């Protein structure tokens, strides 16, 4: 049944709030401040609350069930993170306050920078970028600033593997670089011969995700970074998949010069509507002077009796601000809490369990779904959502049918180098029981694809809204959910 809108629930004269009579003289509102022609709904508070609670219960969420979106690392968000972010000293702080009144907030930011440096093996960190793609853009701008500072203006190309996130080429193009795509070899690594052929004195850098978007560790990563460095380029690390490496391997030790991190992936801060995101950027000590600023630093060292004084400093050759104020502070509090709660040993277990869960699912599904790069994976793997003997079924049909089994679908059609891709990442927060139910559902759907294909083609069947024409929805937007009766409503 379609949920009625607030306008349809409206009743003339009904109110949610009644204010007491003022004890000061009334003053008329300025003319035009309030529009009298808006047909706003009239409802009691209980009607509004029940309406939005009902809507929320129709949504799928990470607090409801498994979110196997490959490359997104949709792990459970511990509620203690929320408690800490809501402490009044953090939640009510304002970035324009004098620094001596927000020393606790600055101390947390400084310590988070130091923790991220240690986790990644890098030399300096800026917390400013607002999300992963924003961190990517920041990283490429640092590459550009580095070469410009050396007078090396002939470097016009960024190398990007064909398995990369789509934002990698976008960030490079936005920064004025030509994008050169590198093919993957038969094991899912960067093709070394293609890399060598592309590395000349026009290469500014390479953008590399490790583990890559096939869920595979770059077996030749040390060779890859060496080749790029010998050509005079820098290596940027897309840190979206860092959840597979925590406490086990550090990008800085692999030869990466720049790395962005997703606090809303690896460090459990919320995604999307529960966000916002956060994409800190870490660099080697040699590139620290180019980071966006200002960055939290210690202005005066403390003593046993007096704590240090924290403040801000702009790096000497900074690319400038990339975000208003100092980044998304609430996400920093959540990430700091997550790191401190786990400690070094706990973070390593996060990665170990994430890899174990992914390989368990891979072992259960590889005999039913073709895995084109079939070797031990890290945090995720990519299977084909198509069979030669069921030619009318596609990855989208499998995804829609999964909804009927009460699971959120995995990422579809990415990376592009896998036919009808199903990109599956269970994360470390799911139990074996949940993984088995998910695998059972996918195995059952594979059987249905061959015996009852129409079930998949017409799915989902038990949701408030059935299968939508997603192409039409994207091209012919209907941005209003309710129209007055006198207006023609869309069909």
C-alpha positions, 0 to 999 in steps of 0.5 A, a space after each residue: 500500500 502506498 504511504 499517504 503524503 502529509 498533504 493527504 493526511 492534513 485536516 484544516 485547523 489541526 496543529 502540532 504546536 500551540 504557542 502561549 500568548 506572548 507577554 510582550 507587545 505583538 509586532 507585525 511581520 514584514 510584508 512578504 516574509 510569510 507566503 500565504 499562498 502555500 498550501 502547507 499541510 495541517 497536522 498534529 505532532 503525532 501524525 507527523 511522527 507516525 508518518 516519518 516513522 512508517 517511512 523509516 521502517 520501509 527503508 533498508 539500513 545497515 542497522 537492519 541487515 547486511 549491506 554487501 555493497 562492494 567497494 563501499 565497506 558498509 560496516 555497522 556503525 557502533 553506537 558509542 561513536 554516536 554517543 561520543 560525537 554528541 558530547 556537548 563539548 564536541 557537538 556544540 563547539 564552533 570553528 570560529 571560537 578562540 582556540 583556547 576554548 576548543 583545546 579538547 577538539 583540537 587535541 582530538 584532531 591532532 591525535 587523529 592525524 597522528 593515528 592515521 599517520 601510523 596506520 598508513 605509514 605516511 608522514 603528514 595528514 590533512 583532515 579537511 577533505 569532505 569525502 573520498 572523491 574530494 580526497 582524490 581531487 586533493 591528492 591530484 592537486 598535490 601532485 600538480 603542485 609538486 611538479 609545478 614547484 619544480 618547474 616540471 611543466 611537461 608532465 601532463 598524464 595521470 595513469 589509471 588502471 582499468 579497474 579503478 573507481 570512476 572518480 579517479 579519472 574524473 579527479 584527474 581530468 578536473 585537475 587538467 590532466 590527460 587520463 591514460 588507462 592501463 589494462 589489467 593482466 590475467 591475474 587482475 594486477 596492473 599489466 607491468 609491460 603496459 605500465 612500463 610503456 606508458 611511463 615517460 617524462 610526461 607522466 605526473 603520477 599513477 592512481 592505484 587502489 590496493 587492494 583493487 576493485 576486484 578485491 585483489 592485492 596488487 601482487 607487484 605493488 613494489 615494482 609498480 611504485 618503483 617504475 613510476 618513481 623512476 619515471 619521475 612520477 608520484 603514486 597516489 593511493 585510493 584508500 577506499 579499500 583500506 579495510 583489508 589492510 588495517 594493522 597488516 600492511 601500510 601503503 607508505 611502506 609500499 611506495 605510495 606518496 599520497 593516500 586518501 582515507 574514507 572515515 565513512 568506510 574503514 573507520 565506521 562513520 556513517 554513509 549517505 543520509 547518516 553522513 556526511 563523509 570524510 576523506 583525510 589525505 595523508 602524504 609522505 614527509 616530502 609532500 607535507 608542505 603541499 597539504 591543504 590547510 590549516 592543519 592542527 599542530 602543537 603551538 606550545 609544548 606542554 609539561 607535566 603540569 600544563 597540557 600542550 597548546 594546540 592551534 593551526 598552521 598553514 603548510 608552506 606551499 599549501 594548495 590552500 583550503 579545500 573545505 570550509 573551516 576544518 573538515 567534518 568534525 563529527 566524523 573525526 570524533 566517530 573515527 577517533 572513537 573507533 580507533 581508540 576502542 579497537 587499538 592496534 590489535 583490534 584494527 588488525 582483527 578488523 582486517 583479518 575478519 573482513 578478509 575471512 568473511 569475503 573468502 568464505 562467501 567466495 568459497 560458497 559461491 564460486 561454483 555457482 557464479 563465475 569469478 573471472 579473477 579467481 584467487 584468494 581475495 581480500 575484503 571483496 570479490 567480483 562475480 559475473 551475474 550472468 550464465 550462458 545457459 540463462 541468456 535473458 538473466 542479467 546482474 540487475 535481475 539478480 540484484 532485484 530478486 535479492 530484495 525479495 529475500 530481504 537482502 540489499 543487493 551488492 554493487 552492480 556493473 562495477 568494475 567495468 572489466 567484469 561482465 555483468 559484475 556483482 561486486 560483493 563485500 560483506 565486511 567484518 561485522 557480519 556473522 557466519 549465520 548471516 553470510 550463510 543466509 546471503 549465500 543460500 539466497 544467491 544460490 537459490 536465485 541462480 537456480 531460479 534463473 534457470 528454472 523460473 527466470 520470470 521470477 527474476 525479470 519481474 522482481 522485486 515482488 514484496 516491496 512497497 514499490 515494484 520494479 521501476 524504469 530506472 532509465 526513465 526515472 533518471 531522464 524524466 524527474 518528478 521532483 514533487 511528491 504531491 500536487 493539489 487536486 486542481 493541478 494535473 498529476 503525472 501518470 
